[in-house]
Amino acid sequence: MAGFVQIIEYRTSKPDEIAALMEDFRAKREADAGGAAPTRGMTCADRDEPGRYFAIVEFASYEAAMENSRRTDTTEFSERMMELCDGPGTFYNLDLVDQQEYR
């Protein structure tokens, strides 16, 4: 099974600003429709630790993720996001081993 998932753990007191930044990035990327891009993304808030969030981003492959990381717009987005965070983020790079869908 091919696939790659990146999880970005971050803390922020500005979740609405980060959500707006993410939506703007997604809309611009969809309008561009060229080059590597995530296949899916979600943002999760930690119920047990207010202010702690996780961005979970799925890519078709590790290579697609690395190509996406090299894009100028991705670098600019990441820099702007980190400016809205309360400290540095933690990145987890994961190969997708298995996936189940429950109904």
Biopython code that builds the backbone (N, CA, C, O; Angstrom):
import numpy as np
from Bio.PDB.StructureBuilder import StructureBuilder

atoms = [
    (1, "MET", "N", (0.850, -1.178, 0.000)),
    (1, "MET", "CA", (0.000, 0.000, 0.000)),
    (1, "MET", "C", (0.896, 1.243, 0.000)),
    (1, "MET", "O", (1.735, 1.416, 0.884)),
    (2, "ALA", "N", (0.710, 2.077, -0.976)),
    (2, "ALA", "CA", (1.469, 3.323, -1.051)),
    (2, "ALA", "C", (0.758, 4.386, -0.240)),
    (2, "ALA", "O", (-0.453, 4.327, -0.032)),
    (3, "GLY", "N", (1.515, 5.340, 0.204)),
    (3, "GLY", "CA", (0.932, 6.467, 0.908)),
    (3, "GLY", "C", (1.887, 6.980, 1.957)),
    (3, "GLY", "O", (2.757, 6.255, 2.440)),
    (4, "PHE", "N", (1.715, 8.226, 2.299)),
    (4, "PHE", "CA", (2.568, 8.892, 3.266)),
    (4, "PHE", "C", (1.710, 9.880, 4.032)),
    (4, "PHE", "O", (0.873, 10.568, 3.447)),
    (5, "VAL", "N", (1.918, 9.953, 5.346)),
    (5, "VAL", "CA", (1.160, 10.851, 6.198)),
    (5, "VAL", "C", (2.129, 11.694, 7.012)),
    (5, "VAL", "O", (3.092, 11.180, 7.580)),
    (6, "GLN", "N", (1.870, 12.970, 7.060)),
    (6, "GLN", "CA", (2.656, 13.855, 7.907)),
    (6, "GLN", "C", (1.718, 14.422, 8.970)),
    (6, "GLN", "O", (0.633, 14.914, 8.660)),
    (7, "ILE", "N", (2.152, 14.345, 10.222)),
    (7, "ILE", "CA", (1.398, 14.921, 11.324)),
    (7, "ILE", "C", (2.225, 16.068, 11.884)),
    (7, "ILE", "O", (3.400, 15.899, 12.213)),
    (8, "ILE", "N", (1.606, 17.224, 11.989)),
    (8, "ILE", "CA", (2.261, 18.396, 12.565)),
    (8, "ILE", "C", (1.547, 18.706, 13.870)),
    (8, "ILE", "O", (0.370, 19.067, 13.879)),
    (9, "GLU", "N", (2.262, 18.564, 14.955)),
    (9, "GLU", "CA", (1.734, 18.892, 16.277)),
    (9, "GLU", "C", (2.152, 20.322, 16.592)),
    (9, "GLU", "O", (3.323, 20.679, 16.464)),
    (10, "TYR", "N", (1.188, 21.133, 17.004)),
    (10, "TYR", "CA", (1.514, 22.533, 17.310)),
    (10, "TYR", "C", (0.598, 23.061, 18.399)),
    (10, "TYR", "O", (-0.456, 22.496, 18.688)),
    (11, "ARG", "N", (1.027, 24.147, 18.986)),
    (11, "ARG", "CA", (0.239, 24.836, 20.004)),
    (11, "ARG", "C", (0.010, 26.265, 19.521)),
    (11, "ARG", "O", (0.895, 26.906, 18.954)),
    (12, "THR", "N", (-1.208, 26.738, 19.765)),
    (12, "THR", "CA", (-1.517, 28.100, 19.359)),
    (12, "THR", "C", (-2.652, 28.681, 20.199)),
    (12, "THR", "O", (-3.550, 27.969, 20.648)),
    (13, "SER", "N", (-2.585, 29.974, 20.392)),
    (13, "SER", "CA", (-3.684, 30.707, 21.005)),
    (13, "SER", "C", (-4.479, 31.430, 19.916)),
    (13, "SER", "O", (-5.360, 32.238, 20.209)),
    (14, "LYS", "N", (-4.151, 31.124, 18.642)),
    (14, "LYS", "CA", (-4.801, 31.765, 17.498)),
    (14, "LYS", "C", (-5.353, 30.721, 16.524)),
    (14, "LYS", "O", (-5.023, 30.764, 15.339)),
    (15, "PRO", "N", (-6.181, 29.788, 16.990)),
    (15, "PRO", "CA", (-6.649, 28.719, 16.102)),
    (15, "PRO", "C", (-7.496, 29.222, 14.934)),
    (15, "PRO", "O", (-7.454, 28.638, 13.852)),
    (16, "ASP", "N", (-8.255, 30.282, 15.132)),
    (16, "ASP", "CA", (-9.085, 30.797, 14.047)),
    (16, "ASP", "C", (-8.227, 31.387, 12.933)),
    (16, "ASP", "O", (-8.554, 31.248, 11.755)),
    (17, "GLU", "N", (-7.130, 32.046, 13.305)),
    (17, "GLU", "CA", (-6.228, 32.610, 12.295)),
    (17, "GLU", "C", (-5.528, 31.498, 11.520)),
    (17, "GLU", "O", (-5.339, 31.608, 10.309)),
    (18, "ILE", "N", (-5.147, 30.436, 12.209)),
    (18, "ILE", "CA", (-4.509, 29.312, 11.524)),
    (18, "ILE", "C", (-5.519, 28.629, 10.600)),
    (18, "ILE", "O", (-5.171, 28.257, 9.479)),
    (19, "ALA", "N", (-6.759, 28.460, 11.051)),
    (19, "ALA", "CA", (-7.790, 27.849, 10.207)),
    (19, "ALA", "C", (-8.009, 28.671, 8.934)),
    (19, "ALA", "O", (-8.153, 28.106, 7.850)),
    (20, "ALA", "N", (-8.035, 29.983, 9.058)),
    (20, "ALA", "CA", (-8.200, 30.853, 7.892)),
    (20, "ALA", "C", (-6.996, 30.736, 6.959)),
    (20, "ALA", "O", (-7.160, 30.705, 5.739)),
    (21, "LEU", "N", (-5.795, 30.672, 7.519)),
    (21, "LEU", "CA", (-4.593, 30.515, 6.713)),
    (21, "LEU", "C", (-4.628, 29.185, 5.959)),
    (21, "LEU", "O", (-4.292, 29.134, 4.776)),
    (22, "MET", "N", (-5.031, 28.118, 6.635)),
    (22, "MET", "CA", (-5.120, 26.800, 5.995)),
    (22, "MET", "C", (-6.150, 26.794, 4.877)),
    (22, "MET", "O", (-5.907, 26.226, 3.813)),
    (23, "GLU", "N", (-7.291, 27.416, 5.106)),
    (23, "GLU", "CA", (-8.327, 27.460, 4.080)),
    (23, "GLU", "C", (-7.858, 28.258, 2.872)),
    (23, "GLU", "O", (-8.113, 27.867, 1.734)),
    (24, "ASP", "N", (-7.178, 29.365, 3.107)),
    (24, "ASP", "CA", (-6.641, 30.177, 2.017)),
    (24, "ASP", "C", (-5.616, 29.382, 1.210)),
    (24, "ASP", "O", (-5.627, 29.418, -0.020)),
    (25, "PHE", "N", (-4.734, 28.667, 1.904)),
    (25, "PHE", "CA", (-3.726, 27.842, 1.228)),
    (25, "PHE", "C", (-4.405, 26.758, 0.389)),
    (25, "PHE", "O", (-4.029, 26.542, -0.762)),
    (26, "ARG", "N", (-5.404, 26.075, 0.958)),
    (26, "ARG", "CA", (-6.113, 25.019, 0.231)),
    (26, "ARG", "C", (-6.787, 25.570, -1.022)),
    (26, "ARG", "O", (-6.693, 24.970, -2.092)),
    (27, "ALA", "N", (-7.459, 26.702, -0.894)),
    (27, "ALA", "CA", (-8.159, 27.295, -2.034)),
    (27, "ALA", "C", (-7.183, 27.698, -3.133)),
    (27, "ALA", "O", (-7.447, 27.464, -4.312)),
    (28, "LYS", "N", (-6.065, 28.299, -2.757)),
    (28, "LYS", "CA", (-5.068, 28.698, -3.758)),
    (28, "LYS", "C", (-4.460, 27.474, -4.433)),
    (28, "LYS", "O", (-4.241, 27.471, -5.644)),
    (29, "ARG", "N", (-4.188, 26.439, -3.650)),
    (29, "ARG", "CA", (-3.598, 25.225, -4.218)),
    (29, "ARG", "C", (-4.566, 24.552, -5.183)),
    (29, "ARG", "O", (-4.150, 24.076, -6.240)),
    (30, "GLU", "N", (-5.850, 24.505, -4.837)),
    (30, "GLU", "CA", (-6.842, 23.912, -5.733)),
    (30, "GLU", "C", (-6.978, 24.724, -7.018)),
    (30, "GLU", "O", (-7.144, 24.151, -8.095)),
    (31, "ALA", "N", (-6.910, 26.041, -6.918)),
    (31, "ALA", "CA", (-7.013, 26.895, -8.095)),
    (31, "ALA", "C", (-5.798, 26.725, -8.999)),
    (31, "ALA", "O", (-5.912, 26.814, -10.221)),
    (32, "ASP", "N", (-4.636, 26.481, -8.397)),
    (32, "ASP", "CA", (-3.395, 26.298, -9.152)),
    (32, "ASP", "C", (-3.435, 24.978, -9.922)),
    (32, "ASP", "O", (-3.081, 24.936, -11.101)),
    (33, "ALA", "N", (-3.861, 23.914, -9.269)),
    (33, "ALA", "CA", (-4.029, 22.584, -9.859)),
    (33, "ALA", "C", (-2.783, 22.061, -10.562)),
    (33, "ALA", "O", (-2.894, 21.258, -11.489)),
    (34, "GLY", "N", (-1.615, 22.493, -10.147)),
    (34, "GLY", "CA", (-0.388, 21.990, -10.745)),
    (34, "GLY", "C", (0.605, 21.569, -9.696)),
    (34, "GLY", "O", (0.710, 22.205, -8.648)),
    (35, "GLY", "N", (1.326, 20.521, -9.956)),
    (35, "GLY", "CA", (2.361, 20.080, -9.028)),
    (35, "GLY", "C", (1.817, 19.232, -7.894)),
    (35, "GLY", "O", (0.616, 18.981, -7.788)),
    (36, "ALA", "N", (2.733, 18.803, -7.059)),
    (36, "ALA", "CA", (2.389, 17.923, -5.938)),
    (36, "ALA", "C", (1.522, 18.651, -4.929)),
    (36, "ALA", "O", (1.695, 19.845, -4.682)),
    (37, "ALA", "N", (0.592, 17.917, -4.355)),
    (37, "ALA", "CA", (-0.309, 18.480, -3.347)),
    (37, "ALA", "C", (-0.799, 17.351, -2.450)),
    (37, "ALA", "O", (-0.774, 16.186, -2.847)),
    (38, "PRO", "N", (-1.239, 17.686, -1.255)),
    (38, "PRO", "CA", (-1.826, 16.666, -0.389)),
    (38, "PRO", "C", (-3.081, 16.077, -1.026)),
    (38, "PRO", "O", (-3.748, 16.731, -1.828)),
    (39, "THR", "N", (-3.396, 14.833, -0.658)),
    (39, "THR", "CA", (-4.636, 14.227, -1.111)),
    (39, "THR", "C", (-5.748, 14.413, -0.093)),
    (39, "THR", "O", (-6.929, 14.357, -0.436)),
    (40, "ARG", "N", (-5.364, 14.634, 1.168)),
    (40, "ARG", "CA", (-6.346, 14.818, 2.233)),
    (40, "ARG", "C", (-5.687, 15.526, 3.401)),
    (40, "ARG", "O", (-4.488, 15.375, 3.636)),
    (41, "GLY", "N", (-6.465, 16.288, 4.120)),
    (41, "GLY", "CA", (-5.937, 16.944, 5.309)),
    (41, "GLY", "C", (-7.027, 17.111, 6.349)),
    (41, "GLY", "O", (-8.204, 17.260, 6.018)),
    (42, "MET", "N", (-6.625, 17.083, 7.599)),
    (42, "MET", "CA", (-7.572, 17.354, 8.679)),
    (42, "MET", "C", (-6.831, 18.026, 9.823)),
    (42, "MET", "O", (-5.624, 17.858, 9.991)),
    (43, "THR", "N", (-7.574, 18.781, 10.593)),
    (43, "THR", "CA", (-7.029, 19.438, 11.775)),
    (43, "THR", "C", (-7.802, 18.930, 12.982)),
    (43, "THR", "O", (-9.030, 18.852, 12.960)),
    (44, "CYS", "N", (-7.070, 18.588, 14.032)),
    (44, "CYS", "CA", (-7.683, 18.064, 15.246)),
    (44, "CYS", "C", (-7.235, 18.884, 16.445)),
    (44, "CYS", "O", (-6.077, 19.294, 16.532)),
    (45, "ALA", "N", (-8.164, 19.122, 17.373)),
    (45, "ALA", "CA", (-7.865, 19.815, 18.629)),
    (45, "ALA", "C", (-7.815, 18.779, 19.738)),
    (45, "ALA", "O", (-8.665, 17.890, 19.804)),
    (46, "ASP", "N", (-6.832, 18.892, 20.598)),
    (46, "ASP", "CA", (-6.674, 17.974, 21.719)),
    (46, "ASP", "C", (-7.698, 18.320, 22.798)),
    (46, "ASP", "O", (-7.657, 19.418, 23.352)),
    (47, "ARG", "N", (-8.603, 17.415, 23.101)),
    (47, "ARG", "CA", (-9.636, 17.651, 24.127)),
    (47, "ARG", "C", (-9.040, 17.770, 25.518)),
    (47, "ARG", "O", (-9.574, 18.472, 26.377)),
    (48, "ASP", "N", (-7.914, 17.070, 25.737)),
    (48, "ASP", "CA", (-7.323, 17.032, 27.074)),
    (48, "ASP", "C", (-6.326, 18.153, 27.330)),
    (48, "ASP", "O", (-5.965, 18.425, 28.475)),
    (49, "GLU", "N", (-5.884, 18.797, 26.262)),
    (49, "GLU", "CA", (-4.901, 19.876, 26.392)),
    (49, "GLU", "C", (-5.298, 21.047, 25.502)),
    (49, "GLU", "O", (-4.868, 21.109, 24.350)),
    (50, "PRO", "N", (-6.098, 21.967, 26.000)),
    (50, "PRO", "CA", (-6.517, 23.110, 25.192)),
    (50, "PRO", "C", (-5.306, 23.864, 24.629)),
    (50, "PRO", "O", (-4.305, 24.069, 25.315)),
    (51, "GLY", "N", (-5.430, 24.267, 23.363)),
    (51, "GLY", "CA", (-4.356, 24.992, 22.712)),
    (51, "GLY", "C", (-3.397, 24.090, 21.955)),
    (51, "GLY", "O", (-2.487, 24.583, 21.289)),
    (52, "ARG", "N", (-3.581, 22.778, 22.043)),
    (52, "ARG", "CA", (-2.720, 21.813, 21.346)),
    (52, "ARG", "C", (-3.507, 21.256, 20.159)),
    (52, "ARG", "O", (-4.649, 20.822, 20.308)),
    (53, "TYR", "N", (-2.888, 21.273, 18.991)),
    (53, "TYR", "CA", (-3.544, 20.868, 17.752)),
    (53, "TYR", "C", (-2.650, 19.928, 16.957)),
    (53, "TYR", "O", (-1.437, 19.859, 17.156)),
    (54, "PHE", "N", (-3.302, 19.201, 16.041)),
    (54, "PHE", "CA", (-2.595, 18.320, 15.125)),
    (54, "PHE", "C", (-3.139, 18.544, 13.722)),
    (54, "PHE", "O", (-4.349, 18.492, 13.506)),
    (55, "ALA", "N", (-2.258, 18.789, 12.780)),
    (55, "ALA", "CA", (-2.630, 18.813, 11.370)),
    (55, "ALA", "C", (-2.173, 17.474, 10.801)),
    (55, "ALA", "O", (-1.001, 17.114, 10.915)),
    (56, "ILE", "N", (-3.089, 16.743, 10.196)),
    (56, "ILE", "CA", (-2.799, 15.427, 9.634)),
    (56, "ILE", "C", (-2.978, 15.551, 8.126)),
    (56, "ILE", "O", (-4.076, 15.823, 7.641)),
    (57, "VAL", "N", (-1.890, 15.349, 7.393)),
    (57, "VAL", "CA", (-1.886, 15.578, 5.955)),
    (57, "VAL", "C", (-1.446, 14.304, 5.247)),
    (57, "VAL", "O", (-0.388, 13.751, 5.546)),
    (58, "GLU", "N", (-2.265, 13.844, 4.307)),
    (58, "GLU", "CA", (-1.977, 12.613, 3.576)),
    (58, "GLU", "C", (-1.525, 12.938, 2.153)),
    (58, "GLU", "O", (-2.055, 13.837, 1.501)),
    (59, "PHE", "N", (-0.532, 12.180, 1.696)),
    (59, "PHE", "CA", (0.003, 12.319, 0.344)),
    (59, "PHE", "C", (-0.029, 10.966, -0.359)),
    (59, "PHE", "O", (-0.088, 9.925, 0.296)),
    (60, "ALA", "N", (0.010, 10.978, -1.671)),
    (60, "ALA", "CA", (0.017, 9.735, -2.446)),
    (60, "ALA", "C", (1.282, 8.924, -2.179)),
    (60, "ALA", "O", (1.263, 7.695, -2.234)),
    (61, "SER", "N", (2.382, 9.620, -1.889)),
    (61, "SER", "CA", (3.655, 8.937, -1.652)),
    (61, "SER", "C", (4.603, 9.872, -0.897)),
    (61, "SER", "O", (4.362, 11.075, -0.791)),
    (62, "TYR", "N", (5.670, 9.296, -0.382)),
    (62, "TYR", "CA", (6.721, 10.092, 0.263)),
    (62, "TYR", "C", (7.302, 11.086, -0.741)),
    (62, "TYR", "O", (7.538, 12.249, -0.412)),
    (63, "GLU", "N", (7.528, 10.615, -1.965)),
    (63, "GLU", "CA", (8.104, 11.482, -3.000)),
    (63, "GLU", "C", (7.202, 12.680, -3.291)),
    (63, "GLU", "O", (7.689, 13.797, -3.466)),
    (64, "ALA", "N", (5.886, 12.449, -3.342)),
    (64, "ALA", "CA", (4.946, 13.559, -3.561)),
    (64, "ALA", "C", (4.991, 14.543, -2.400)),
    (64, "ALA", "O", (4.905, 15.753, -2.606)),
    (65, "ALA", "N", (5.127, 14.028, -1.179)),
    (65, "ALA", "CA", (5.220, 14.902, -0.004)),
    (65, "ALA", "C", (6.476, 15.762, -0.062)),
    (65, "ALA", "O", (6.428, 16.952, 0.247)),
    (66, "MET", "N", (7.599, 15.168, -0.457)),
    (66, "MET", "CA", (8.851, 15.916, -0.525)),
    (66, "MET", "C", (8.807, 16.946, -1.652)),
    (66, "MET", "O", (9.342, 18.046, -1.515)),
    (67, "GLU", "N", (8.170, 16.587, -2.761)),
    (67, "GLU", "CA", (7.999, 17.557, -3.851)),
    (67, "GLU", "C", (7.132, 18.718, -3.374)),
    (67, "GLU", "O", (7.424, 19.878, -3.666)),
    (68, "ASN", "N", (6.073, 18.406, -2.645)),
    (68, "ASN", "CA", (5.207, 19.440, -2.079)),
    (68, "ASN", "C", (5.991, 20.340, -1.122)),
    (68, "ASN", "O", (5.816, 21.559, -1.129)),
    (69, "SER", "N", (6.850, 19.740, -0.305)),
    (69, "SER", "CA", (7.643, 20.512, 0.669)),
    (69, "SER", "C", (8.592, 21.491, 0.004)),
    (69, "SER", "O", (8.924, 22.527, 0.581)),
    (70, "ARG", "N", (9.032, 21.172, -1.211)),
    (70, "ARG", "CA", (9.976, 22.046, -1.923)),
    (70, "ARG", "C", (9.293, 23.220, -2.621)),
    (70, "ARG", "O", (9.972, 24.118, -3.118)),
    (71, "ARG", "N", (7.983, 23.225, -2.666)),
    (71, "ARG", "CA", (7.260, 24.314, -3.337)),
    (71, "ARG", "C", (7.388, 25.608, -2.535)),
    (71, "ARG", "O", (7.355, 25.595, -1.304)),
    (72, "THR", "N", (7.532, 26.697, -3.233)),
    (72, "THR", "CA", (7.645, 28.009, -2.596)),
    (72, "THR", "C", (6.397, 28.346, -1.781)),
    (72, "THR", "O", (6.502, 28.867, -0.670)),
    (73, "ASP", "N", (5.221, 28.052, -2.328)),
    (73, "ASP", "CA", (4.002, 28.385, -1.597)),
    (73, "ASP", "C", (3.863, 27.553, -0.319)),
    (73, "ASP", "O", (3.303, 28.030, 0.668)),
    (74, "THR", "N", (4.365, 26.324, -0.327)),
    (74, "THR", "CA", (4.335, 25.510, 0.886)),
    (74, "THR", "C", (5.256, 26.096, 1.940)),
    (74, "THR", "O", (4.894, 26.166, 3.115)),
    (75, "THR", "N", (6.446, 26.517, 1.528)),
    (75, "THR", "CA", (7.394, 27.126, 2.459)),
    (75, "THR", "C", (6.809, 28.393, 3.071)),
    (75, "THR", "O", (6.904, 28.602, 4.281)),
    (76, "GLU", "N", (6.206, 29.235, 2.242)),
    (76, "GLU", "CA", (5.594, 30.471, 2.739)),
    (76, "GLU", "C", (4.447, 30.171, 3.700)),
    (76, "GLU", "O", (4.321, 30.821, 4.738)),
    (77, "PHE", "N", (3.612, 29.190, 3.361)),
    (77, "PHE", "CA", (2.518, 28.797, 4.238)),
    (77, "PHE", "C", (3.047, 28.320, 5.585)),
    (77, "PHE", "O", (2.546, 28.732, 6.630)),
    (78, "SER", "N", (4.047, 27.463, 5.566)),
    (78, "SER", "CA", (4.618, 26.912, 6.796)),
    (78, "SER", "C", (5.200, 28.012, 7.675)),
    (78, "SER", "O", (5.010, 28.005, 8.891)),
    (79, "GLU", "N", (5.903, 28.948, 7.066)),
    (79, "GLU", "CA", (6.479, 30.062, 7.834)),
    (79, "GLU", "C", (5.386, 30.903, 8.480)),
    (79, "GLU", "O", (5.495, 31.276, 9.648)),
    (80, "ARG", "N", (4.338, 31.201, 7.725)),
    (80, "ARG", "CA", (3.232, 32.004, 8.271)),
    (80, "ARG", "C", (2.512, 31.255, 9.385)),
    (80, "ARG", "O", (2.118, 31.850, 10.388)),
    (81, "MET", "N", (2.340, 29.946, 9.206)),
    (81, "MET", "CA", (1.675, 29.155, 10.235)),
    (81, "MET", "C", (2.492, 29.149, 11.522)),
    (81, "MET", "O", (1.942, 29.324, 12.609)),
    (82, "MET", "N", (3.790, 28.949, 11.404)),
    (82, "MET", "CA", (4.641, 28.894, 12.592)),
    (82, "MET", "C", (4.668, 30.241, 13.324)),
    (82, "MET", "O", (4.862, 30.279, 14.539)),
    (83, "GLU", "N", (4.474, 31.340, 12.596)),
    (83, "GLU", "CA", (4.396, 32.655, 13.231)),
    (83, "GLU", "C", (3.153, 32.768, 14.123)),
    (83, "GLU", "O", (3.139, 33.536, 15.086)),
    (84, "LEU", "N", (2.121, 32.001, 13.796)),
    (84, "LEU", "CA", (0.876, 32.023, 14.575)),
    (84, "LEU", "C", (0.886, 31.005, 15.716)),
    (84, "LEU", "O", (-0.050, 30.944, 16.512)),
    (85, "CYS", "N", (1.944, 30.214, 15.785)),
    (85, "CYS", "CA", (2.040, 29.185, 16.824)),
    (85, "CYS", "C", (2.753, 29.714, 18.061)),
    (85, "CYS", "O", (3.521, 30.674, 17.999)),
    (86, "ASP", "N", (2.479, 29.069, 19.174)),
    (86, "ASP", "CA", (3.111, 29.411, 20.451)),
    (86, "ASP", "C", (4.305, 28.487, 20.661)),
    (86, "ASP", "O", (4.320, 27.677, 21.589)),
    (87, "GLY", "N", (5.303, 28.615, 19.795)),
    (87, "GLY", "CA", (6.486, 27.757, 19.848)),
    (87, "GLY", "C", (6.594, 26.929, 18.589)),
    (87, "GLY", "O", (5.708, 26.965, 17.735)),
    (88, "PRO", "N", (7.674, 26.185, 18.473)),
    (88, "PRO", "CA", (7.894, 25.394, 17.267)),
    (88, "PRO", "C", (6.949, 24.195, 17.200)),
    (88, "PRO", "O", (6.505, 23.680, 18.226)),
    (89, "GLY", "N", (6.654, 23.766, 15.988)),
    (89, "GLY", "CA", (5.846, 22.577, 15.783)),
    (89, "GLY", "C", (6.720, 21.333, 15.812)),
    (89, "GLY", "O", (7.943, 21.414, 15.699)),
    (90, "THR", "N", (6.077, 20.187, 15.963)),
    (90, "THR", "CA", (6.760, 18.903, 15.898)),
    (90, "THR", "C", (6.196, 18.144, 14.708)),
    (90, "THR", "O", (4.980, 18.020, 14.562)),
    (91, "PHE", "N", (7.079, 17.638, 13.860)),
    (91, "PHE", "CA", (6.670, 16.946, 12.645)),
    (91, "PHE", "C", (6.903, 15.449, 12.788)),
    (91, "PHE", "O", (7.952, 15.011, 13.260)),
    (92, "TYR", "N", (5.902, 14.670, 12.370)),
    (92, "TYR", "CA", (6.002, 13.216, 12.340)),
    (92, "TYR", "C", (5.798, 12.781, 10.892)),
    (92, "TYR", "O", (4.796, 13.141, 10.274)),
    (93, "ASN", "N", (6.725, 12.023, 10.354)),
    (93, "ASN", "CA", (6.675, 11.562, 8.975)),
    (93, "ASN", "C", (6.441, 10.059, 8.973)),
    (93, "ASN", "O", (7.278, 9.292, 9.451)),
    (94, "LEU", "N", (5.292, 9.638, 8.429)),
    (94, "LEU", "CA", (4.846, 8.265, 8.567)),
    (94, "LEU", "C", (4.514, 7.624, 7.222)),
    (94, "LEU", "O", (3.792, 8.203, 6.410)),
    (95, "ASP", "N", (5.044, 6.428, 6.993)),
    (95, "ASP", "CA", (4.639, 5.646, 5.834)),
    (95, "ASP", "C", (3.310, 4.982, 6.158)),
    (95, "ASP", "O", (3.151, 4.387, 7.224)),
    (96, "LEU", "N", (2.366, 5.081, 5.249)),
    (96, "LEU", "CA", (1.068, 4.450, 5.429)),
    (96, "LEU", "C", (1.227, 2.952, 5.217)),
    (96, "LEU", "O", (1.608, 2.515, 4.131)),
    (97, "VAL", "N", (0.937, 2.164, 6.247)),
    (97, "VAL", "CA", (1.102, 0.709, 6.201)),
    (97, "VAL", "C", (-0.224, 0.022, 5.901)),
    (97, "VAL", "O", (-0.267, -0.946, 5.141)),
    (98, "ASP", "N", (-1.306, 0.521, 6.495)),
    (98, "ASP", "CA", (-2.609, -0.097, 6.320)),
    (98, "ASP", "C", (-3.675, 0.960, 6.550)),
    (98, "ASP", "O", (-3.449, 1.948, 7.248)),
    (99, "GLN", "N", (-4.827, 0.743, 5.959)),
    (99, "GLN", "CA", (-5.925, 1.694, 6.102)),
    (99, "GLN", "C", (-7.236, 0.924, 6.072)),
    (99, "GLN", "O", (-7.426, 0.052, 5.223)),
    (100, "GLN", "N", (-8.130, 1.236, 6.980)),
    (100, "GLN", "CA", (-9.456, 0.618, 6.996)),
    (100, "GLN", "C", (-10.517, 1.708, 6.948)),
    (100, "GLN", "O", (-10.323, 2.809, 7.463)),
    (101, "GLU", "N", (-11.611, 1.390, 6.338)),
    (101, "GLU", "CA", (-12.762, 2.288, 6.314)),
    (101, "GLU", "C", (-13.871, 1.595, 7.100)),
    (101, "GLU", "O", (-14.190, 0.440, 6.818)),
    (102, "TYR", "N", (-14.448, 2.258, 8.056)),
    (102, "TYR", "CA", (-15.544, 1.701, 8.850)),
    (102, "TYR", "C", (-16.835, 2.412, 8.472)),
    (102, "TYR", "O", (-16.846, 3.619, 8.230)),
    (103, "ARG", "N", (-17.904, 1.661, 8.425)),
    (103, "ARG", "CA", (-19.204, 2.254, 8.067)),
    (103, "ARG", "C", (-20.212, 1.978, 9.128)),
    (103, "ARG", "O", (-21.364, 2.395, 9.008)),
]
sb = StructureBuilder()
sb.init_structure("model")
sb.init_model(0)
sb.init_chain("A")
sb.init_seg("    ")
for serial, (resi, resn, name, xyz) in enumerate(atoms, 1):
    if name == "N":
        sb.init_residue(resn, " ", resi, " ")
    sb.init_atom(name, np.array(xyz, "f"), 0.0, 1.0, " ", f" {name:<3s}", serial, name[0])
structure = sb.get_structure()
